[in-house]
């Protein structure tokens, strides 16, 4: 994407809000719960405990209390026979019930942050929203989360609504890009972009390694961004300079997310870090146009992903501290995660006394890589 707009005319993330569901547990406890669901299978139990110990995650949040019930009583426990686990319809019924209030909490956090920064009322900020974009890959229903959230938030029935679905962990970039294009075309537009993911609903039964790995890293969360044209008095925002997308050829089967009878199933190739070695440097060069990033917001898809990118780009521990912190405290919340990372990174950038330009990146099915160059003002 060619950067043709003057600096003052570029759209920006004016505020960010995050939310997690109420059920919280230590990662080691969840790992033990998973292992307990396979009695009499010590090799499987050892594998599960090692996956959870290596994950880089300490706490995680879920939309149900299944992890806090005895494994032998929970239909979500992976050691249960497939026929006894929830059907896709049952899982999506939970999504329909739990996704809207979680998304609303994230949206209201973003609205509140912007109201506080600008000294305006939340009702005034809400009234300024002209577009709603909802991103999710962990559930579907219609009328969808866009319809329900518009009603819960009190947005007008005439608001423009868009749903971006099933595009995986990098989908927030699709939402931000669309929001940026809307604002670029209409400087008076204000876009509320919301990502809500309930990954834990899709825990799979059995001992397939991909399912065990997925269960060890994915958790639930929601994040929202208000995108608009910054005014002269605005501060603490991320200017959206440019975006870059790349789909690596011949990787269609390397990261796959498909709908089955008992939830959504994820296939993860162990070669994903190697693919990122191939495509990430070129994508970075394209989006930064040779400018060295002063900050890094990397989607923590897993510990090995962060480790690999740290090595590729020769980053210090400090430069990836925000990604590590989100992975440690929240886990991988699919598309919402990168907004959590930006919110965490903003805490550090706010202490600097000058605009700082950096890069954000995430990876999705395909293999797809999404990047954005941003300037924190």
N, C-alpha and C positions, 0 to 999 in steps of 0.2 A: 504494500500500500504506500503510495507516494505521499509525502507530507507536503501539502500545498497551502495550509492555512497559516495566517500570522499567529504569533504566540498568544495574543490577547483573545483571538477568536476561536481557540481550540476548546472543545468540550472538556469537562473535567468531572472527576468523581468528587462531588461536593461534601459528601458525608457517607459514612459506613456504619452499619449496624449488624450485630451478630447475636445469635441465640442458640442455645442447646436445650434438648428436652430434659425432663426432671430426673430421670433415672441415671445415676452415676455409679461407676464401679472402678476398682483398681484393675489394671490390665492383668496382673497376675491372678486375681480372683476369677476373672472371666476365663483365662486359660485353664485354670484348674476345673472350672465348671464344664468347659468343653471336654477336657480329658476325662472327667468323671462320667461323661455320657457314653464312654467306651469301656465298660468294665470287662476285665479279662483280656484286654488287648494292650499289653504294656508297651509294645513298640509304637503303636499309634499314640498312646498317652505321652511317651517321651518326645515324639515328633511335635505334638501340639505344644507341650510346655516349652520346647526349644524355640518354636516359632514366636510364641508370645514373649519369651524372654529377650529375643533378638530384635523385636519389632521397633524399639525406640519409643514405644507408647507406655505411659504410666497410668493415665486415666482415660476413660471414654464415656460417652453418653448415648443412651438409647431411648426410644419412644415407648418401650414397653418394659415391664418388670420381669421379663422372662429369664434374664441372667441371674436374678435374685431369687428365683424359685429353685428347688432341688432339680438337678438335671433329669432325674428319672420321672419328674412330673411335667416337664415342659415339652410341648410339641415342637418347639424350635431347637431342641437339643440335637446336635448332628448325629448322635448315636442311635436315634430312633429310626425304625423302618420308614422308608420314604412314604408309604401309604398313610402313615400316622402323622405326617408333618402337614402344616397348613397348605392348602391349595393356593394357587395364584390369586383366585378371587378372594379368599379369606385374608391374604396378605394385603391386597389392594384395598379391602374394606378398612383395615387399620390405617393405611396410608391416607385414605380419604378423610378419616376421622382426625388423625394427628398432624398431617402436613399443614393444613390451614392455620391452626393456632400457633404453631412454631414459626411459620412464615410471617404471620402477623407480628409476633414478638420481635423478629429481626427488623421488619419494616419500621415498626414504631421506634426501635432503637436508633435507626438511621434518621428518621424524622425528628426525633428528640435532639440528636446530636446537632443537626443543622439548625434547628430552632435556637439552641443554646449558643451556637457560634455566631449567629446573625442577630440575636436579640429579638427575634420575632416569635410569635405564638405558634405552637404546633398545628393549630387549626389553619393558620395562614399558610404554613409550609405545605400542609396536605392539600389545600385548595389550589396550590400552584402546580401540582402534579398533572401532567397532560397525557402521559403514556405509562403503561404498566407492562413489564416484561417478566415472565416467570420462567425460570430454568429448573428442570428436574429430569433425572433419568431413572428414578426409583419408584415411580408410580404414575398411573393415569386414571382419570375419571372425567366425565363431562355431565353438566357444565363443570369446567375444570377449576384448578386452584386459582387461576386468574380471575374467574367469575366470582368465586367465593371470597377471595381476598379483597377484591374491589368492594364487595358488600361489607365485609368485616371492618375494613378501614374507613368506610364512608366516602369512597371515591365516587364521582358522579357516574351515572349509568352510561354516559356518552364517552367515557374515557377509552382511548385506543388500547387494546389488549393484544398481547402476543405470547404464545407459549413456545419455548424451545425445549424439545424433549429428546431424550435418549441419545445425547451426544457425549455422555461420559464426563470424566473429570475435568476436561478442558472447556466445558460448555459455557462457563461464566464469561470467557473471552468472546464467545459468539454473542452473548447478551450485551456485554460492554461495547462491542463493536457496533451492534445495531443501535444501541442507545446513543453512541457517539455520532453515528450517521444521521440519526433523527435530529439531534441538537445542531449538527453542522448545517442541516437543511432548514431548520427553524430555530433560530437563536432564543426564541421565547419558550421553547419546549422545556419541560422538566420531566425526566424519565425516572421512574422507580423501577430498578432492576433487582429482582429477588431470586435467589437460589435456595431451594429447600430439598434436602436429601435425607431419606430414611433408609440407609443402606442395610441396617441390621435386620430389616424385614426379610432379606433374601438369603439368610444363612441356609446352607444346603446340607441335607443328610448325606452320610457316607464318609469315606476316607480318601476321596480324590484329593490330591495335593493342592490343586488350584482352589478348591472350595475351602480347604483348611487355611491356606494362606490368606484368601480373601476375608474369611471370618476373623482372622487375627489383626487386620489393619483397618477395616472399614467400620465407621461409626456414623452417628446421626448429627445433623446440624443444619442451620439456615443462616444466610447472610444477605444483606441488602445494601445497595448502593444508590444514591441519588446522583444522577448525571445531568448536568446542565451547563449553561454558559456562566462562568464565574463573574461576579460583579467586582467593581474596583475595591470594595471593602472586604471581600472574601479572603479568608486565610485557611490554612490547614486543609488543602485539597490536592488531589493528584490530577494534574493536567494530562490528558490522553493525547500523546504526540502522534503515535502511529502503531499499527498492528501488523503482524506477519503470521501467515499460516503456511504449514508445509505438511504434505502427506507423503510418507516414505513409500516408494513403490514396493510391491510384493510383501506387504506386511498385513494383509487383510485378516490373516488368521492369528496374528500375534497378540492382539488384545480384542476379545470378542465379548459382547454383552447381549444375551438373547433371552427371550421369554420362553419359559417352560411351564409345565403343569403345576409345579410346586415352587413358584417364584422365578426370579431372574437369575441366570447363571453366567458367571464371569469366567472366561478362560484367559489366563495370563501366561505368556511365554517367558521363560527365564532369560531369553535373549533381549528383552526390552532395554535393559541398561546398555547393551552393546549397540542397539539401534540408535539410542539417544547420542552415543558417542559419534555416530555417523552424521546425524542431522542437526544436532543442537548448535554446533559451532557456526555452521552456515546460516541457520535461522537467526542466531544472535547477530551476526554481521549484517544481515539484511535489515533487521529491525532497528539496530543502533546506528547503522551507516558509519561505522568506525569509531563512534564515541564510546569511550570506556564507561561502563555503568558505575555509578557511585553508590548504588544500593541494589540488592538482589531480593526478589520475592519469588521463590521457587515453590511450586506445588509439591508438598511432601507426599508423593504417591506411596512411598514406603521408604524405609531406612536405606535400602540399597540404591534407590533412585537419588536420594539426596547425597549419599556418599559418592555415587558415580559422577554427578554433576559438580560436586565440590572438587573432585579430582580433575575433571575435564577443564573446568574454568579456573583452576588453581585459586580457589577461594579460601579465605581464612574462616575459622570457626565463627568469628564475629559477624562476617558477612552473611552467613546462613543461619544465624541465631534465631531469627523469626520463624523460619521454616521448621527448625528443630523444636522450637517451643510449641508451635501449633500441633505438630505430630505428637509430641510428648503429652500435651494436656488434652487433646481432642481426638487424635487419630486422623484417618483419612475420611473426610466427609464428602468425597467426590467433588462435584462442581463448586460447592460452597467454600471449599478449603482455601482457595487462593484469596478470597476476600477476607478470611480470617487472617491470613498471612499479611496482607496489606494493612489491615487494622493494627496488627502487632508491629509491623515495621514503622507505621506512622508514629508510634510512641517514641521511637528513637529519632526519627527525622524531625519531629517537632522541636527538638532541642537545638537544631541547627539554625543559624541566623541567615541562611541564604537558600535559594531554590536548589534542589538536588535532583539530578536526573538518573534514573535507574531503569531496571527491566523487570518484568514479571513474566512467568512462563508456567505452562501446564501441558499435560499430555493426555490424549484420549484414544478411543478405539481406532484402530487402523493399521499402523501407528500414525496418529496425528499429533503435531506439535503446534501450540499456539503461544505467541509471544506478543508483548506490548512494551513499548517504551513510554515511560511516564516521568513527569517532573513533579516533585512534591514542592508546593509553594507554601 
